Amino acid sequence: MGKQTGPHIVWDWNGTLFHDNDAIIGATNAAFAELGLEPITMEQYRALYCVPVPKFYERLMGRLPTDAEWEVMDETFHRYYAEHRVGCGLTEGATELLAGWRSAGRSQSILSMYTHDELVPLVRGFGIEAHFIRVDGRTGPSGGSKAEHMVRHLASLVGVDPARTVVIGDAADDAVAARHVGAQAVLYTGGSHGRASLEVVGVPVVDTLRDAVAEAARLAA
């Protein structure tokens, strides 16, 4: 791939490009059931969700899960999610927006906290892999922050300027990771956070991916 010096988008996957809300809430409630906790609604999830994930569980349990509890919940979550993600598709308009950004001569990549070995075939299966100069999932243990992964991700993108890079995601953690590397961020309300949770971060908040791409083009100009 040649040198990239123009605007660049780093896309989040879960809840942003991949519309997996139903699988996420089902997997969360399956994990809660393992500890005898009551199920929560999508609205509760979007109001309370945060990373690192054990902190989210603390908000619902009133305490941090023990290491043993976390292991059980994490394993249950990922097992349930893997079974139910097959019923989920790309967010409306995603394919056209990715193709349009690329055909305009701009670059884009994916950075996800989803397991790398599962992320890559999933992206490939939707026929969109060619739109990205790099696709990175998580290779270490789950439950961490995205900022450290963002440092490695951007360092691997030859010629991409952080100042002309915009992270598009559905969680406050995406904006924190962007800030950590000197990039900008746009947050999308269709995933894991409601608008109220996102607006406190202090970056543009939009309701569609089309608006997110338009805002990214403006920020990276």
Contacts in CASP RR format, 6 or more apart in sequence:
PFRMAT RR
TARGET T0000
AUTHOR 0000-0000-0000
METHOD contacts of the structure
MODEL  1
MGKQTGPHIVWDWNGTLFHDNDAIIGATNAAFAELGLEPITMEQYRALYC
VPVPKFYERLMGRLPTDAEWEVMDETFHRYYAEHRVGCGLTEGATELLAG
WRSAGRSQSILSMYTHDELVPLVRGFGIEAHFIRVDGRTGPSGGSKAEHM
VRHLASLVGVDPARTVVIGDAADDAVAARHVGAQAVLYTGGSHGRASLEV
VGVPVVDTLRDAVAEAARLAA
1 133 0 8 1.000
1 158 0 8 1.000
2 158 0 8 1.000
3 158 0 8 1.000
3 159 0 8 1.000
4 107 0 8 1.000
4 133 0 8 1.000
4 157 0 8 1.000
4 158 0 8 1.000
4 159 0 8 1.000
4 160 0 8 1.000
5 159 0 8 1.000
5 160 0 8 1.000
5 161 0 8 1.000
5 164 0 8 1.000
6 106 0 8 1.000
6 107 0 8 1.000
6 161 0 8 1.000
6 164 0 8 1.000
6 220 0 8 1.000
7 106 0 8 1.000
7 107 0 8 1.000
7 164 0 8 1.000
7 165 0 8 1.000
7 166 0 8 1.000
7 216 0 8 1.000
7 217 0 8 1.000
7 220 0 8 1.000
7 221 0 8 1.000
8 106 0 8 1.000
8 107 0 8 1.000
8 108 0 8 1.000
8 109 0 8 1.000
8 157 0 8 1.000
8 160 0 8 1.000
8 161 0 8 1.000
8 164 0 8 1.000
8 165 0 8 1.000
8 166 0 8 1.000
8 220 0 8 1.000
9 101 0 8 1.000
9 106 0 8 1.000
9 107 0 8 1.000
9 108 0 8 1.000
9 109 0 8 1.000
9 165 0 8 1.000
9 166 0 8 1.000
9 167 0 8 1.000
9 168 0 8 1.000
9 213 0 8 1.000
9 216 0 8 1.000
9 220 0 8 1.000
10 108 0 8 1.000
10 109 0 8 1.000
10 110 0 8 1.000
10 111 0 8 1.000
10 150 0 8 1.000
10 153 0 8 1.000
10 154 0 8 1.000
10 165 0 8 1.000
10 166 0 8 1.000
10 167 0 8 1.000
10 168 0 8 1.000
10 178 0 8 1.000
10 183 0 8 1.000
11 17 0 8 1.000
11 108 0 8 1.000
11 109 0 8 1.000
11 110 0 8 1.000
11 111 0 8 1.000
11 132 0 8 1.000
11 168 0 8 1.000
11 169 0 8 1.000
12 110 0 8 1.000
12 111 0 8 1.000
12 112 0 8 1.000
12 167 0 8 1.000
12 168 0 8 1.000
12 169 0 8 1.000
12 170 0 8 1.000
12 171 0 8 1.000
12 174 0 8 1.000
13 110 0 8 1.000
13 112 0 8 1.000
13 114 0 8 1.000
13 119 0 8 1.000
13 123 0 8 1.000
13 137 0 8 1.000
14 20 0 8 1.000
14 24 0 8 1.000
14 112 0 8 1.000
14 113 0 8 1.000
14 114 0 8 1.000
14 170 0 8 1.000
14 192 0 8 1.000
15 21 0 8 1.000
15 24 0 8 1.000
15 91 0 8 1.000
15 169 0 8 1.000
15 170 0 8 1.000
15 188 0 8 1.000
15 190 0 8 1.000
15 191 0 8 1.000
15 192 0 8 1.000
16 91 0 8 1.000
16 168 0 8 1.000
16 169 0 8 1.000
16 170 0 8 1.000
16 188 0 8 1.000
16 191 0 8 1.000
16 209 0 8 1.000
17 90 0 8 1.000
17 91 0 8 1.000
17 94 0 8 1.000
17 98 0 8 1.000
17 110 0 8 1.000
17 209 0 8 1.000
18 85 0 8 1.000
18 88 0 8 1.000
18 89 0 8 1.000
18 90 0 8 1.000
18 91 0 8 1.000
18 122 0 8 1.000
19 88 0 8 1.000
19 89 0 8 1.000
19 90 0 8 1.000
19 91 0 8 1.000
19 92 0 8 1.000
19 190 0 8 1.000
19 191 0 8 1.000
20 81 0 8 1.000
20 85 0 8 1.000
20 88 0 8 1.000
20 89 0 8 1.000
21 42 0 8 1.000
21 190 0 8 1.000
21 191 0 8 1.000
21 192 0 8 1.000
22 84 0 8 1.000
22 87 0 8 1.000
22 88 0 8 1.000
23 80 0 8 1.000
23 81 0 8 1.000
23 84 0 8 1.000
23 85 0 8 1.000
23 87 0 8 1.000
23 88 0 8 1.000
24 45 0 8 1.000
24 81 0 8 1.000
24 192 0 8 1.000
25 40 0 8 1.000
25 41 0 8 1.000
25 42 0 8 1.000
25 45 0 8 1.000
26 80 0 8 1.000
26 84 0 8 1.000
27 76 0 8 1.000
27 77 0 8 1.000
27 78 0 8 1.000
27 80 0 8 1.000
27 81 0 8 1.000
27 84 0 8 1.000
28 40 0 8 1.000
28 45 0 8 1.000
28 77 0 8 1.000
29 39 0 8 1.000
29 40 0 8 1.000
30 76 0 8 1.000
30 77 0 8 1.000
30 80 0 8 1.000
31 72 0 8 1.000
31 73 0 8 1.000
31 74 0 8 1.000
31 76 0 8 1.000
31 77 0 8 1.000
31 80 0 8 1.000
32 38 0 8 1.000
32 39 0 8 1.000
32 40 0 8 1.000
32 60 0 8 1.000
32 73 0 8 1.000
33 39 0 8 1.000
33 76 0 8 1.000
34 72 0 8 1.000
34 73 0 8 1.000
34 76 0 8 1.000
35 61 0 8 1.000
35 65 0 8 1.000
35 69 0 8 1.000
35 72 0 8 1.000
35 73 0 8 1.000
37 60 0 8 1.000
37 61 0 8 1.000
40 48 0 8 1.000
40 60 0 8 1.000
45 192 0 8 1.000
46 191 0 8 1.000
46 192 0 8 1.000
46 193 0 8 1.000
46 194 0 8 1.000
46 197 0 8 1.000
47 194 0 8 1.000
47 196 0 8 1.000
47 197 0 8 1.000
48 56 0 8 1.000
48 59 0 8 1.000
48 60 0 8 1.000
49 56 0 8 1.000
49 171 0 8 1.000
49 192 0 8 1.000
49 193 0 8 1.000
49 197 0 8 1.000
50 56 0 8 1.000
50 59 0 8 1.000
50 172 0 8 1.000
50 173 0 8 1.000
51 113 0 8 1.000
51 143 0 8 1.000
51 144 0 8 1.000
51 145 0 8 1.000
51 146 0 8 1.000
51 171 0 8 1.000
51 173 0 8 1.000
52 143 0 8 1.000
52 144 0 8 1.000
52 145 0 8 1.000
53 74 0 8 1.000
53 142 0 8 1.000
53 143 0 8 1.000
53 144 0 8 1.000
54 64 0 8 1.000
54 65 0 8 1.000
54 70 0 8 1.000
54 143 0 8 1.000
55 64 0 8 1.000
57 64 0 8 1.000
57 65 0 8 1.000
57 70 0 8 1.000
57 73 0 8 1.000
58 64 0 8 1.000
58 65 0 8 1.000
65 73 0 8 1.000
74 142 0 8 1.000
74 143 0 8 1.000
78 115 0 8 1.000
78 142 0 8 1.000
82 118 0 8 1.000
85 122 0 8 1.000
89 126 0 8 1.000
90 126 0 8 1.000
90 128 0 8 1.000
91 190 0 8 1.000
91 209 0 8 1.000
92 208 0 8 1.000
92 209 0 8 1.000
93 209 0 8 1.000
93 210 0 8 1.000
94 128 0 8 1.000
94 209 0 8 1.000
95 126 0 8 1.000
95 128 0 8 1.000
97 209 0 8 1.000
97 210 0 8 1.000
97 213 0 8 1.000
98 108 0 8 1.000
98 128 0 8 1.000
98 131 0 8 1.000
99 131 0 8 1.000
101 108 0 8 1.000
101 131 0 8 1.000
101 213 0 8 1.000
102 108 0 8 1.000
102 131 0 8 1.000
107 133 0 8 1.000
107 157 0 8 1.000
107 160 0 8 1.000
108 131 0 8 1.000
108 132 0 8 1.000
108 133 0 8 1.000
109 132 0 8 1.000
109 133 0 8 1.000
109 134 0 8 1.000
109 135 0 8 1.000
109 136 0 8 1.000
109 153 0 8 1.000
109 157 0 8 1.000
110 119 0 8 1.000
110 123 0 8 1.000
110 132 0 8 1.000
110 134 0 8 1.000
110 135 0 8 1.000
110 136 0 8 1.000
110 137 0 8 1.000
111 136 0 8 1.000
111 137 0 8 1.000
111 146 0 8 1.000
111 149 0 8 1.000
111 150 0 8 1.000
111 153 0 8 1.000
111 167 0 8 1.000
111 177 0 8 1.000
112 119 0 8 1.000
112 136 0 8 1.000
112 137 0 8 1.000
112 138 0 8 1.000
113 137 0 8 1.000
113 138 0 8 1.000
113 142 0 8 1.000
113 143 0 8 1.000
113 144 0 8 1.000
113 146 0 8 1.000
113 149 0 8 1.000
114 137 0 8 1.000
114 138 0 8 1.000
115 137 0 8 1.000
115 138 0 8 1.000
115 139 0 8 1.000
115 142 0 8 1.000
116 136 0 8 1.000
116 137 0 8 1.000
116 138 0 8 1.000
116 139 0 8 1.000
119 135 0 8 1.000
119 137 0 8 1.000
120 129 0 8 1.000
120 135 0 8 1.000
120 137 0 8 1.000
123 129 0 8 1.000
123 132 0 8 1.000
123 135 0 8 1.000
129 135 0 8 1.000
133 157 0 8 1.000
134 153 0 8 1.000
134 156 0 8 1.000
134 157 0 8 1.000
136 149 0 8 1.000
136 152 0 8 1.000
136 153 0 8 1.000
136 156 0 8 1.000
137 149 0 8 1.000
138 149 0 8 1.000
145 173 0 8 1.000
145 176 0 8 1.000
145 177 0 8 1.000
146 173 0 8 1.000
146 174 0 8 1.000
146 176 0 8 1.000
146 177 0 8 1.000
147 173 0 8 1.000
147 176 0 8 1.000
147 177 0 8 1.000
147 180 0 8 1.000
147 181 0 8 1.000
149 177 0 8 1.000
150 167 0 8 1.000
150 177 0 8 1.000
150 178 0 8 1.000
150 180 0 8 1.000
150 181 0 8 1.000
150 183 0 8 1.000
151 180 0 8 1.000
151 181 0 8 1.000
154 160 0 8 1.000
154 162 0 8 1.000
154 165 0 8 1.000
154 181 0 8 1.000
154 183 0 8 1.000
162 181 0 8 1.000
162 182 0 8 1.000
162 183 0 8 1.000
163 182 0 8 1.000
163 183 0 8 1.000
164 220 0 8 1.000
165 178 0 8 1.000
165 181 0 8 1.000
165 182 0 8 1.000
165 183 0 8 1.000
165 184 0 8 1.000
165 220 0 8 1.000
166 178 0 8 1.000
166 183 0 8 1.000
166 184 0 8 1.000
166 185 0 8 1.000
166 186 0 8 1.000
166 215 0 8 1.000
166 216 0 8 1.000
166 219 0 8 1.000
166 220 0 8 1.000
167 174 0 8 1.000
167 175 0 8 1.000
167 177 0 8 1.000
167 178 0 8 1.000
167 183 0 8 1.000
167 184 0 8 1.000
167 185 0 8 1.000
167 186 0 8 1.000
168 174 0 8 1.000
168 185 0 8 1.000
168 186 0 8 1.000
168 187 0 8 1.000
168 188 0 8 1.000
168 209 0 8 1.000
168 212 0 8 1.000
168 213 0 8 1.000
168 216 0 8 1.000
169 185 0 8 1.000
169 186 0 8 1.000
169 187 0 8 1.000
169 188 0 8 1.000
169 212 0 8 1.000
170 187 0 8 1.000
170 188 0 8 1.000
170 189 0 8 1.000
170 190 0 8 1.000
170 191 0 8 1.000
170 192 0 8 1.000
170 193 0 8 1.000
171 187 0 8 1.000
171 191 0 8 1.000
171 192 0 8 1.000
171 193 0 8 1.000
172 187 0 8 1.000
172 193 0 8 1.000
172 197 0 8 1.000
172 198 0 8 1.000
172 200 0 8 1.000
172 201 0 8 1.000
174 185 0 8 1.000
174 187 0 8 1.000
175 185 0 8 1.000
175 187 0 8 1.000
175 201 0 8 1.000
175 202 0 8 1.000
175 203 0 8 1.000
176 201 0 8 1.000
178 184 0 8 1.000
178 185 0 8 1.000
178 203 0 8 1.000
179 185 0 8 1.000
184 203 0 8 1.000
184 216 0 8 1.000
184 219 0 8 1.000
184 220 0 8 1.000
185 201 0 8 1.000
185 203 0 8 1.000
185 204 0 8 1.000
186 203 0 8 1.000
186 204 0 8 1.000
186 205 0 8 1.000
186 206 0 8 1.000
186 212 0 8 1.000
186 215 0 8 1.000
186 216 0 8 1.000
186 219 0 8 1.000
187 193 0 8 1.000
187 198 0 8 1.000
187 201 0 8 1.000
187 203 0 8 1.000
187 204 0 8 1.000
187 205 0 8 1.000
187 206 0 8 1.000
188 205 0 8 1.000
188 206 0 8 1.000
188 207 0 8 1.000
188 208 0 8 1.000
188 209 0 8 1.000
188 212 0 8 1.000
189 195 0 8 1.000
189 198 0 8 1.000
189 205 0 8 1.000
189 206 0 8 1.000
189 207 0 8 1.000
190 207 0 8 1.000
195 205 0 8 1.000
195 207 0 8 1.000
198 205 0 8 1.000
199 205 0 8 1.000
204 215 0 8 1.000
204 219 0 8 1.000
206 212 0 8 1.000
206 215 0 8 1.000
END
